[in-house]
Amino acid sequence: MNKLECDIVVVGGGPGGSMAAKFAALGGLKVIMIEKKAEIGSPLRCAEGVSKKWLEEVGVKPDPKWICADMAGATIRSPSGYTFQLDESKAGSEVGYVLERHLFDKALAEQAAAAGAKIMMRTGCTGVIMKDGKLAGIKARSMGDEIEIYAKCIVAADGFESQVARWAGLDTTLQAKDIDTCIQYRMTNIDIDPKYCEFVIGSAAPGGYVWIFPKGDRIANVGIGVQAAKCKIGADPKYHLDRYIQSDPRLKDGQILEIVGGGVSTCPGLDESVADNLVLVGDAARIIDPITGGGIAHACRTGMYAGKVLTECAKKNDFSKAALQPYEKMWRDRFEDKLYRNWMAKERFASLSDEILDDLVKMMGDADIGEVNVHNLLKAVKEKYPQVVEGFEELI
Protein backbone atom coordinates (compact mmCIF):
# COMPACT_ATOMS: atom_id res chain seq x y z
CA MET A 1 0.00 0.00 0.00
CA ASN A 2 1.23 3.46 -0.92
CA LYS A 3 1.91 5.53 2.22
CA LEU A 4 2.33 9.29 2.24
CA GLU A 5 3.31 11.64 5.03
CA CYS A 6 2.56 15.32 5.57
CA ASP A 7 1.88 17.84 8.30
CA ILE A 8 -1.76 18.50 7.35
CA VAL A 9 -4.15 16.44 5.24
CA VAL A 10 -7.25 18.29 4.05
CA VAL A 11 -10.23 16.17 3.04
CA GLY A 12 -12.27 18.06 0.45
CA GLY A 13 -11.33 20.55 -2.26
CA GLY A 14 -14.18 23.01 -1.82
CA PRO A 15 -13.78 26.60 -0.57
CA GLY A 16 -13.19 25.58 3.06
CA GLY A 17 -10.64 22.95 2.15
CA SER A 18 -8.75 25.17 -0.29
CA MET A 19 -8.57 28.06 2.17
CA ALA A 20 -7.33 25.79 4.97
CA ALA A 21 -4.74 24.27 2.62
CA LYS A 22 -3.64 27.69 1.39
CA PHE A 23 -3.10 29.27 4.80
CA ALA A 24 -1.48 26.19 6.30
CA ALA A 25 0.90 26.01 3.33
CA LEU A 26 1.65 29.72 3.61
CA GLY A 27 2.64 28.97 7.20
CA GLY A 28 5.31 26.59 5.97
CA LEU A 29 3.43 23.33 6.56
CA LYS A 30 3.51 20.36 4.21
CA VAL A 31 -0.10 20.05 3.06
CA ILE A 32 -1.95 17.45 1.00
CA MET A 33 -5.51 18.24 -0.07
CA ILE A 34 -7.59 15.39 -1.48
CA GLU A 35 -10.74 15.69 -3.58
CA LYS A 36 -12.91 12.70 -4.42
CA LYS A 37 -14.35 14.18 -7.60
CA ALA A 38 -12.69 14.39 -10.99
CA GLU A 39 -13.08 18.16 -11.17
CA ILE A 40 -12.93 20.76 -8.43
CA GLY A 41 -16.22 22.67 -8.22
CA SER A 42 -18.19 20.31 -10.43
CA PRO A 43 -20.80 19.00 -10.27
CA LEU A 44 -21.99 21.82 -8.07
CA ARG A 45 -24.75 21.86 -5.49
CA CYS A 46 -25.10 25.56 -4.91
CA ALA A 47 -27.32 28.51 -5.82
CA GLU A 48 -24.04 30.41 -6.43
CA GLY A 49 -25.05 33.65 -4.71
CA VAL A 50 -22.66 35.44 -2.34
CA SER A 51 -22.36 38.83 -0.68
CA LYS A 52 -19.31 40.96 -1.42
CA LYS A 53 -17.88 42.22 1.85
CA TRP A 54 -16.16 39.05 3.06
CA LEU A 55 -13.97 38.48 -0.01
CA GLU A 56 -11.43 41.07 1.07
CA GLU A 57 -11.49 39.64 4.59
CA VAL A 58 -10.18 36.28 3.35
CA GLY A 59 -7.79 37.75 0.80
CA VAL A 60 -9.76 36.95 -2.36
CA LYS A 61 -9.90 39.62 -5.04
CA PRO A 62 -13.07 39.69 -7.19
CA ASP A 63 -12.29 38.29 -10.63
CA PRO A 64 -14.54 38.65 -13.69
CA LYS A 65 -13.50 35.12 -14.61
CA TRP A 66 -15.72 33.67 -11.87
CA ILE A 67 -18.28 36.45 -11.43
CA CYS A 68 -21.26 35.63 -13.62
CA ALA A 69 -23.45 38.57 -12.58
CA ASP A 70 -23.06 41.62 -10.35
CA MET A 71 -26.41 42.15 -8.68
CA ALA A 72 -28.05 45.57 -8.20
CA GLY A 73 -30.16 44.22 -5.35
CA ALA A 74 -32.63 41.60 -4.21
CA THR A 75 -36.40 41.14 -4.12
CA ILE A 76 -38.36 39.41 -1.36
CA ARG A 77 -41.71 38.10 -2.63
CA SER A 78 -44.53 37.17 -0.26
CA PRO A 79 -46.97 34.26 -0.76
CA SER A 80 -49.59 36.57 -2.34
CA GLY A 81 -47.06 38.35 -4.54
CA TYR A 82 -46.26 41.43 -2.47
CA THR A 83 -42.66 42.46 -3.03
CA PHE A 84 -39.99 44.32 -1.15
CA GLN A 85 -37.04 45.32 -3.32
CA LEU A 86 -33.63 46.10 -1.90
CA ASP A 87 -31.28 48.15 -4.01
CA GLU A 88 -27.65 48.72 -3.10
CA SER A 89 -28.41 51.93 -1.20
CA LYS A 90 -30.57 49.90 1.21
CA ALA A 91 -29.01 46.48 1.09
CA GLY A 92 -25.39 47.49 1.57
CA SER A 93 -23.23 44.42 2.01
CA GLU A 94 -26.14 42.05 1.37
CA VAL A 95 -25.99 42.84 -2.35
CA GLY A 96 -23.53 40.55 -4.05
CA TYR A 97 -22.47 38.38 -6.93
CA VAL A 98 -23.83 35.33 -8.66
CA LEU A 99 -20.80 33.15 -9.30
CA GLU A 100 -19.62 30.64 -11.80
CA ARG A 101 -19.03 28.43 -8.80
CA HIS A 102 -16.92 25.81 -10.53
CA LEU A 103 -14.49 28.53 -11.63
CA PHE A 104 -14.52 30.16 -8.18
CA ASP A 105 -13.64 26.86 -6.49
CA LYS A 106 -10.86 26.22 -8.99
CA ALA A 107 -9.46 29.70 -8.37
CA LEU A 108 -9.24 28.99 -4.63
CA ALA A 109 -7.60 25.63 -5.28
CA GLU A 110 -5.09 27.36 -7.57
CA GLN A 111 -4.22 29.69 -4.68
CA ALA A 112 -3.71 26.70 -2.40
CA ALA A 113 -1.42 25.08 -4.95
CA ALA A 114 0.51 28.33 -5.44
CA ALA A 115 1.05 28.46 -1.66
CA GLY A 116 2.61 24.99 -1.82
CA ALA A 117 -0.23 22.55 -1.13
CA LYS A 118 -0.30 19.26 -3.04
CA ILE A 119 -3.68 18.44 -4.60
CA MET A 120 -4.76 14.86 -5.27
CA MET A 121 -7.86 14.42 -7.43
CA ARG A 122 -10.08 11.36 -7.62
CA THR A 123 -8.98 10.59 -4.09
CA GLY A 124 -11.77 9.82 -1.64
CA CYS A 125 -11.34 9.32 2.08
CA THR A 126 -12.48 5.86 3.19
CA GLY A 127 -11.59 5.98 6.87
CA VAL A 128 -9.28 7.35 9.53
CA ILE A 129 -6.07 5.88 10.90
CA MET A 130 -5.76 5.53 14.67
CA LYS A 131 -2.41 5.03 16.40
CA ASP A 132 -2.07 4.67 20.16
CA GLY A 133 -5.69 5.79 20.48
CA LYS A 134 -5.20 9.01 18.51
CA LEU A 135 -5.87 10.13 14.96
CA ALA A 136 -2.79 9.64 12.84
CA GLY A 137 -4.09 10.14 9.32
CA ILE A 138 -6.61 8.89 6.79
CA LYS A 139 -7.23 5.98 4.51
CA ALA A 140 -8.19 6.80 0.94
CA ARG A 141 -8.81 5.35 -2.47
CA SER A 142 -6.86 7.28 -5.11
CA MET A 143 -7.43 6.53 -8.78
CA GLY A 144 -8.38 2.98 -7.83
CA ASP A 145 -5.46 2.39 -5.46
CA GLU A 146 -5.71 2.08 -1.69
CA ILE A 147 -3.44 4.59 0.06
CA GLU A 148 -2.71 5.86 3.56
CA ILE A 149 -1.85 9.47 4.33
CA TYR A 150 -0.23 10.04 7.72
CA ALA A 151 -0.55 13.57 9.09
CA LYS A 152 -0.18 15.52 12.32
CA CYS A 153 -3.68 16.94 11.85
CA ILE A 154 -6.69 16.30 9.63
CA VAL A 155 -8.90 19.08 8.28
CA ALA A 156 -12.40 17.77 7.59
CA ALA A 157 -13.74 19.88 4.74
CA ASP A 158 -15.93 17.17 3.29
CA GLY A 159 -19.21 19.06 3.30
CA PHE A 160 -22.76 18.29 4.36
CA GLU A 161 -22.26 14.51 4.25
CA SER A 162 -19.00 14.75 6.25
CA GLN A 163 -17.88 11.31 7.33
CA VAL A 164 -14.43 12.19 8.64
CA ALA A 165 -15.84 13.81 11.79
CA ARG A 166 -18.14 10.86 12.44
CA TRP A 167 -15.35 8.34 11.90
CA ALA A 168 -13.28 10.32 14.40
CA GLY A 169 -16.03 10.10 17.00
CA LEU A 170 -17.72 13.52 16.78
CA ASP A 171 -21.51 13.69 16.72
CA THR A 172 -22.63 15.45 13.53
CA THR A 173 -26.24 14.22 13.66
CA LEU A 174 -28.91 16.64 12.45
CA GLN A 175 -32.60 16.80 13.28
CA ALA A 176 -35.04 16.86 10.36
CA LYS A 177 -36.01 20.45 11.21
CA ASP A 178 -32.36 21.44 10.71
CA ILE A 179 -32.08 20.04 7.20
CA ASP A 180 -33.34 21.63 4.01
CA THR A 181 -33.67 19.28 1.07
CA CYS A 182 -33.07 21.20 -2.13
CA ILE A 183 -33.34 20.99 -5.88
CA GLN A 184 -32.30 23.57 -8.45
CA TYR A 185 -32.78 24.01 -12.17
CA ARG A 186 -30.59 26.06 -14.48
CA MET A 187 -33.35 27.56 -16.63
CA THR A 188 -33.36 29.49 -19.89
CA ASN A 189 -36.07 31.33 -21.84
CA ILE A 190 -37.44 32.97 -18.69
CA ASP A 191 -38.61 36.55 -18.24
CA ILE A 192 -36.79 37.83 -15.16
CA ASP A 193 -34.98 40.99 -14.06
CA PRO A 194 -31.31 40.10 -14.62
CA LYS A 195 -30.09 42.55 -11.97
CA TYR A 196 -32.05 41.31 -8.95
CA CYS A 197 -31.92 38.06 -7.02
CA GLU A 198 -35.34 36.96 -5.81
CA PHE A 199 -36.50 35.09 -2.71
CA VAL A 200 -40.06 33.71 -2.51
CA ILE A 201 -41.25 32.84 1.00
CA GLY A 202 -44.26 31.02 2.42
CA SER A 203 -46.14 27.83 1.60
CA ALA A 204 -44.63 27.67 -1.89
CA ALA A 205 -41.57 26.30 -0.08
CA PRO A 206 -42.57 24.83 3.32
CA GLY A 207 -40.01 25.84 5.91
CA GLY A 208 -37.67 27.29 3.27
CA TYR A 209 -37.86 29.48 0.18
CA VAL A 210 -37.75 29.55 -3.61
CA TRP A 211 -34.82 31.40 -5.14
CA ILE A 212 -34.23 32.91 -8.57
CA PHE A 213 -30.60 33.92 -9.10
CA PRO A 214 -29.95 35.45 -12.54
CA LYS A 215 -26.99 34.25 -14.57
CA GLY A 216 -27.45 36.49 -17.58
CA ASP A 217 -30.20 37.53 -19.97
CA ARG A 218 -33.20 35.16 -19.63
CA ILE A 219 -31.24 32.56 -17.69
CA ALA A 220 -31.10 31.85 -13.96
CA ASN A 221 -30.68 29.31 -11.19
CA VAL A 222 -34.23 28.56 -10.03
CA GLY A 223 -34.34 26.42 -6.94
CA ILE A 224 -36.08 25.54 -3.71
CA GLY A 225 -35.26 24.42 -0.20
CA VAL A 226 -37.90 22.55 1.81
CA GLN A 227 -37.49 21.79 5.50
CA ALA A 228 -37.07 18.04 5.83
CA ALA A 229 -39.46 17.96 8.79
CA LYS A 230 -42.18 19.32 6.50
CA CYS A 231 -41.66 16.81 3.68
CA LYS A 232 -44.75 14.66 3.14
CA ILE A 233 -44.09 12.85 -0.13
CA GLY A 234 -41.11 11.22 -1.77
CA ALA A 235 -39.91 14.14 -3.87
CA ASP A 236 -41.27 17.19 -2.08
CA PRO A 237 -38.74 19.75 -3.34
CA LYS A 238 -39.29 18.86 -7.01
CA TYR A 239 -43.06 18.81 -6.53
CA HIS A 240 -43.09 22.24 -4.92
CA LEU A 241 -40.60 23.75 -7.37
CA ASP A 242 -42.45 22.47 -10.44
CA ARG A 243 -45.71 23.73 -8.97
CA TYR A 244 -44.26 27.18 -8.34
CA ILE A 245 -42.72 27.42 -11.80
CA GLN A 246 -46.07 26.62 -13.42
CA SER A 247 -47.75 29.30 -11.30
CA ASP A 248 -45.29 32.03 -12.31
CA PRO A 249 -45.86 33.38 -15.84
CA ARG A 250 -42.24 34.52 -15.99
CA LEU A 251 -40.99 30.95 -15.58
CA LYS A 252 -43.60 28.53 -16.89
CA ASP A 253 -42.36 28.57 -20.49
CA GLY A 254 -38.72 28.18 -19.46
CA GLN A 255 -36.54 25.23 -20.35
CA ILE A 256 -34.27 23.31 -17.98
CA LEU A 257 -30.60 23.02 -18.87
CA GLU A 258 -29.29 21.42 -15.69
CA ILE A 259 -30.63 19.84 -12.48
CA VAL A 260 -28.78 19.61 -9.17
CA GLY A 261 -29.94 18.62 -5.71
CA GLY A 262 -28.78 17.89 -2.20
CA GLY A 263 -29.13 18.64 1.48
CA VAL A 264 -28.24 21.76 3.44
CA SER A 265 -27.86 21.98 7.20
CA THR A 266 -29.68 24.85 8.93
CA CYS A 267 -28.48 24.46 12.52
CA PRO A 268 -26.23 26.98 14.32
CA GLY A 269 -23.05 24.89 14.11
CA LEU A 270 -21.79 21.91 16.06
CA ASP A 271 -21.11 22.03 19.79
CA GLU A 272 -17.52 21.05 19.03
CA SER A 273 -15.57 21.54 15.82
CA VAL A 274 -12.15 20.30 17.00
CA ALA A 275 -10.73 17.16 18.56
CA ASP A 276 -7.22 15.84 19.02
CA ASN A 277 -5.54 16.15 15.60
CA LEU A 278 -8.79 17.17 13.89
CA VAL A 279 -10.41 20.41 12.71
CA LEU A 280 -13.81 20.74 11.03
CA VAL A 281 -14.47 23.64 8.66
CA GLY A 282 -17.44 24.98 6.73
CA ASP A 283 -20.34 22.64 5.99
CA ALA A 284 -18.62 19.74 7.78
CA ALA A 285 -18.90 21.74 11.01
CA ARG A 286 -22.48 22.78 10.16
CA ILE A 287 -21.29 26.40 10.00
CA ILE A 288 -23.91 27.69 7.56
CA ASP A 289 -26.33 30.60 7.82
CA PRO A 290 -29.50 28.82 9.04
CA ILE A 291 -31.92 31.35 7.57
CA THR A 292 -30.44 31.52 4.06
CA GLY A 293 -28.54 28.24 3.78
CA GLY A 294 -25.55 30.22 2.51
CA GLY A 295 -22.22 28.61 3.32
CA ILE A 296 -19.53 29.80 0.91
CA ALA A 297 -18.42 32.78 3.00
CA HIS A 298 -18.38 30.79 6.24
CA ALA A 299 -16.42 27.98 4.59
CA CYS A 300 -13.78 30.42 3.38
CA ARG A 301 -13.53 32.17 6.73
CA THR A 302 -13.32 28.98 8.79
CA GLY A 303 -10.81 27.51 6.35
CA MET A 304 -8.63 30.58 6.75
CA TYR A 305 -8.95 30.45 10.54
CA ALA A 306 -8.03 26.76 10.56
CA GLY A 307 -4.96 27.30 8.39
CA LYS A 308 -3.70 30.09 10.62
CA VAL A 309 -4.27 28.16 13.85
CA LEU A 310 -2.60 25.06 12.43
CA THR A 311 0.43 27.18 11.58
CA GLU A 312 0.70 28.22 15.22
CA CYS A 313 0.16 24.65 16.44
CA ALA A 314 3.00 23.48 14.23
CA LYS A 315 5.43 25.83 15.97
CA LYS A 316 4.85 23.87 19.19
CA ASN A 317 4.25 20.54 17.44
CA ASP A 318 1.01 20.31 19.37
CA PHE A 319 -2.26 19.56 17.54
CA SER A 320 -4.23 18.45 20.57
CA LYS A 321 -7.81 19.53 21.16
CA ALA A 322 -6.57 22.06 23.70
CA ALA A 323 -4.04 23.49 21.25
CA LEU A 324 -6.73 23.82 18.57
CA GLN A 325 -9.10 25.78 20.83
CA PRO A 326 -8.09 29.14 19.29
CA TYR A 327 -9.87 27.97 16.12
CA GLU A 328 -13.09 27.42 18.08
CA LYS A 329 -12.74 30.85 19.65
CA MET A 330 -12.04 32.59 16.32
CA TRP A 331 -15.11 31.38 14.48
CA ARG A 332 -17.43 31.54 17.47
CA ASP A 333 -16.38 35.09 18.35
CA ARG A 334 -16.84 36.05 14.71
CA PHE A 335 -20.34 34.75 14.06
CA GLU A 336 -21.73 32.21 16.52
CA ASP A 337 -24.28 34.67 17.97
CA LYS A 338 -25.44 35.57 14.46
CA LEU A 339 -25.85 31.92 13.52
CA TYR A 340 -27.86 31.24 16.67
CA ARG A 341 -30.04 34.32 16.10
CA ASN A 342 -30.72 33.31 12.51
CA TRP A 343 -31.44 29.73 13.58
CA MET A 344 -34.05 30.98 16.04
CA ALA A 345 -35.51 33.26 13.37
CA LYS A 346 -35.63 30.35 10.92
CA GLU A 347 -37.55 28.28 13.45
CA ARG A 348 -40.14 31.03 13.95
CA PHE A 349 -40.55 32.00 10.30
CA ALA A 350 -41.15 28.36 9.39
CA SER A 351 -44.23 28.41 11.61
CA LEU A 352 -45.81 31.63 10.28
CA SER A 353 -48.92 31.62 8.10
CA ASP A 354 -48.92 33.00 4.57
CA GLU A 355 -51.15 35.83 5.80
CA ILE A 356 -48.59 36.95 8.39
CA LEU A 357 -45.75 36.64 5.87
CA ASP A 358 -47.74 38.83 3.44
CA ASP A 359 -48.14 41.38 6.19
CA LEU A 360 -44.46 41.28 7.08
CA VAL A 361 -43.36 41.92 3.50
CA LYS A 362 -45.80 44.82 3.20
CA MET A 363 -44.48 46.16 6.51
CA MET A 364 -40.89 46.03 5.23
CA GLY A 365 -41.84 48.32 2.39
CA ASP A 366 -43.31 50.88 4.77
CA ALA A 367 -40.68 50.68 7.52
CA ASP A 368 -37.66 52.97 7.71
CA ILE A 369 -35.13 50.17 8.03
CA GLY A 370 -32.02 51.87 6.65
CA GLU A 371 -29.46 49.24 5.67
CA VAL A 372 -31.37 46.04 5.11
CA ASN A 373 -29.90 42.93 6.68
CA VAL A 374 -31.29 40.11 8.81
CA HIS A 375 -30.56 42.01 12.02
CA ASN A 376 -32.41 45.18 10.98
CA LEU A 377 -35.30 43.23 9.47
CA LEU A 378 -35.76 41.37 12.75
CA LYS A 379 -35.77 44.69 14.62
CA ALA A 380 -38.62 45.84 12.38
CA VAL A 381 -40.47 42.54 12.81
CA LYS A 382 -40.08 42.84 16.59
CA GLU A 383 -42.10 46.08 16.60
CA LYS A 384 -45.20 44.49 15.05
CA TYR A 385 -44.85 40.79 15.81
CA PRO A 386 -42.82 40.52 19.04
CA GLN A 387 -43.80 36.85 19.35
CA VAL A 388 -41.63 36.05 16.31
CA VAL A 389 -38.46 37.03 18.16
CA GLU A 390 -39.50 35.90 21.63
CA GLY A 391 -36.62 34.15 23.36
CA PHE A 392 -33.78 35.74 21.43
CA GLU A 393 -34.56 39.46 21.72
CA GLU A 394 -31.15 40.09 23.29
CA LEU A 395 -29.45 39.09 20.03
CA ILE A 396 -31.34 41.73 18.04
N, C-alpha and C positions, 0 to 999 in steps of 0.2 A: 504494500500500500504506500502511495506517495504521501510523504509527511512534510509539511511546511511549518516554518516558525516565523513569528512576527511579534511585535509589541501589542498591536491592536488588530483584531479582526472585526470588520463591520459587515453585518448580515443585512443586505438590502441596499440597492443602488438608487433609491429615490432621493428626494431633497434632503431628508434627515440624515440618511446614510452618507451622502456625498459631502454634506457640510461637516459631519463628524470626522470623516476621513480627511477632508481638506485641512481642518484646524489641528487635528492630531499630527498630520504630516508636517504642517508648518512648524509645529513644535519640536520637530526632529525625531518623531517616532516612526518606526517601521510599520506601515499600515497595509493591510490587505482588505479590499472591499469586494464582497462576492454578490453577484446578482443572478437569480435563477432564470430570468428570461433571456431571450436571445437579443433583445434590444432594450436599452435603457429608455424608460418613458413610454414604452409601447408594449402591449396595448394599454391604453390609459383607462382609469376609472375615476374621472374627475370632471367637474363642470368647468374647470379652467379659469375661474374668476378669482382675482386677488386684489387686495388694496395695494396702495403704492408705498406708504410711509415706511414699512419695515425693510424694504430692499436695501436702503442705505445702511440700516442698522446691522445687517449681516454681511455687508461688504459686496453686495451684488448690484452692478450698474445696469439700469434698464437697457435692453438691446432690441432694436427693431426686428432682429432675426427671430426672437421668440415672443414678441408682442403682436398678437393678431389684431387687437382692437383696443384703442384708448377710449374709455367710456367718458361721456359727459355727465353721467349721473345714473340714477336708478329709480325704478317705479315700483311701489308697493300697491298691489291690486287686491281689493277685498272680495269676499265671496259674491257679492252682488254687482261687482264691477266698479266700485268707487276706487279712485286712484289717488295716490300721494306721490308726487314726483320730486326727487331730490336732485338738484343740479349741484355743480361743484361748489358754488357759494354757500350752500347749506350743508352739503354732505362732507366737505373737507376731506379727511383722510379715508373716508369710506368709499369714495370714488376710486376706481382702479382700472386694471387691465383685464382683458380676456387673453389668455395665453395660447400659444401653441405648446401645450404642455410637454410633448415629447421632445421638443427642441430645448425647452427650459431645463428639463431634467438632464439632458445631455450636456448642456452648458455647465451645470453644476458639477457633473462628473468630470468634465474636462478640467475644471478648476482643481478638483481633488487630485487628478492625475498630474497636473502641472506642479502641485505642491509636493508630489513624490509618492502618492498612494498607488499601489498596484491594484488593478481592477481585473477580476476574473468573471467572465460572462458564462452563462449556461452552467452556473455552479449553485446548486441549491443545498441549503443546510438540511441535514437529515437527523441531527442529534447533537448533544453536547458531550464533551469529554470531561470526566471527573477524575481527579487525581488527589489522593489523600483527603477525600471528602470535599474538595473545592473544584470550582470550574477551572479547567486548564485549556479549553479550546473547543472546537466544533468538529463534527463529522460532516462531510459533504459529498455530493455526487457531482463531479465536474466533467462535462462532456462525456458522460458514460462511465467514468472511472471513479472509484471510491477513494477519497482522500481524507486526511486529517490535517487540521490547521491548529497548531498550538500557539496560544497567545496569552499575554499577561492580563488582558481584559477583552471582553466581548461587548460590542455595541449592537443591541438588537434594534434594527431599523427595518423590520420585516412587516410593518403595516398592520392593518386591521386584524388579519388572521394570525398575527404573531405567535409562533410556536416556541421560539427560543426562550422567551420569558417563562412559559409554562414548563418547558423541559427543565429549566433551571430551578423550578419550584415556586415561582411567583404566581399569585392568583390574578388572572386577567379576565375572569368571568364577567360577563355583562348580563344585566337583566333585559328582558324584551323591551321595556319602556326606554332603555338607553341604547337602542339600535334603530337606525333608520335603514330600511331596505330600499334600494334605489335602482332606477333604470333611466337611461338617457338616450335620446336620439340626436344624431347630427342631421338636421333637416334643411332642405333647400326649397325654393319656390314658396317662401312664406313672406307675408306682408308685415314686417316689424320695423320699429325704429332702430336703426343700426347703432345709435349712440347711447342707448339706455338699456341696462340690464333690468330684468323684470322678475318680481317675486309675487306669486299668487298664493294667498293664505286661505285657510278655512277647510271646509269639507271636501273640496276638490282634491286635497292631499291630507288625509287624516293624520294628525299629529306631526305633519311636516309642511312642505310647500312645493309648489311647481316653480321651476325656474326657466327663464328664457335668456340666454346669454349670447348676444350677437357675435358672429365671427365673420362679418362682412355683409355685403348687400344681399338681402334675401336668404341669408343662411345663418343658422344659430344652433347652439346646444339647447335642446328642449328636454328637460328632465323632471323627475319627481322623486321625493323622498317620503316614505310612509313609515310611521312608527310601527315597529314590529308588533308591539302589543295591540295595535289596532287592526292588524291584518286578519281577514276573515276567510279569504279564499286562497287558492294556491298561488296565484300570480297577481296579487293585489296591486303592486306598483304599475305593472303594464296595463291592467284594467283601468285604473284611475287615470293614468297618463293618456291612454287612447281616448277615454271618455272626455277628458278635458280638451284634447286637440280637436275632437269633432264638434265641441261646443263653441270653439273660438274661430270665428270666420277668418282671422288672420292666418290660422295654422291648418285648417281642415283640408286644404288642397295641397299641402306640402308633401314632399317626398323624403323618405328616410334614406340617408347615405351610410349610416353607421349606427350600431346599437352597442351600448356598454351597460354593465350593471354590477352591483356589489353592495356590500354593507358599509355603514358608517357608524362609528360609536358617537353617542351624544351624552356621555357622562362627563364629570368634571375632572378627569384624570384618575390614575391609580393612587392608592394610598402610599405605595412605595414604587419608585422607579429605578432603584439601584439595589444591588446585592453585592456580595463579595465577587469581584472580577466581572461585574456585569452592569451595564447602563442601558436603559430603555429610552428611546427618543421618538418623538412624533406620534404617529398613529399607534405604534406598538405600546406606548405608555398611555394611550387613550387621551393624549393632549390635543384635543380638537375643540373648536368653539361649539358648544352644545346647541346653540340656537340657530346657527347657520350651517353647521357641518363642515366649515372651512378648516383645513388643516395644513395647507402649504406653508403659511407663515410660521406657524408653531413648530412644524417639522424643521424648518431652516434654523429657527432660533435655538431650539433644543439641541439640534445637531452641533451648532456652533458652541453652545455652552458645554456640551459633552467633550468636544475636541479640546477646548481650553482647559477644562478640569483634568482631563486625562494627561495633558502635557505637564501639569503641576504634579500629578500623582507619580509620573515617571521619574521626576527629579528625586523622589524619595523611595522609588521602587515599591510603592505601596498602593495597591488597587483594591483594598478592602472596602467593605460597605461604609465604614467610618470615614475612610479617606475620600470616598466619592460623595459624601454628604454636601459639599459645596455645590455640586450639580443640582441636587434637590432644592437647595436654598435659592439658587439662581433662578430656576424656572418658576418656583412657587412665589418668590418675591415679585417676579415680573408679571405674572398673570393668573395665579391661582384664584384670587378673589373674583376676578372677572369671569373665569370659567365657572365658578360656583354660582355667581349671580345669574349668568346666562343659562345655566342648567336649571335653576329654580324658575326662571322666566319661561324656559321651554316647557317645563312641567305644567305651569299655569296656562300658558297660551294653548296647549294641546287640549285643555278642558273647556275652552270658551266656545260659545255658540257662534254660528255665522252672524247672527244679529249683532252680538257684541263686537265681533271683529269688524263688521261694517261700520259700526259706530266709532270704533277706535281709529280706523283709517280716516273717516271724516273728521274726527277730532284732530288728527295730526295736521290736516290741511289748515285748520283754523288756529292751531296753537302757535305761539311764538317760541319755537324750540331753539332757534339759533343753529349751531352746528348739529347736524343730525347724526347721532350714533346710538347704539343700544342703550347706553347710560342715560342720555337725554330723553330718548323716547320713553324709557321706563319712568323717568321723573314726570313726564306729561301724563302717562297712564295712571300714575299714582294719584294725581289730582282728582280724576273722575272715577277710577275703579281701584280704590285702595286695596280691595281684596285680592287683586291680581298679584300684588307685590308683598302681601302679608307674609311675614316670616323672614324676609331678607331686605327690609327697608334700609337697614344700616349700610348695605352695600350700594345704595343708590345715592 
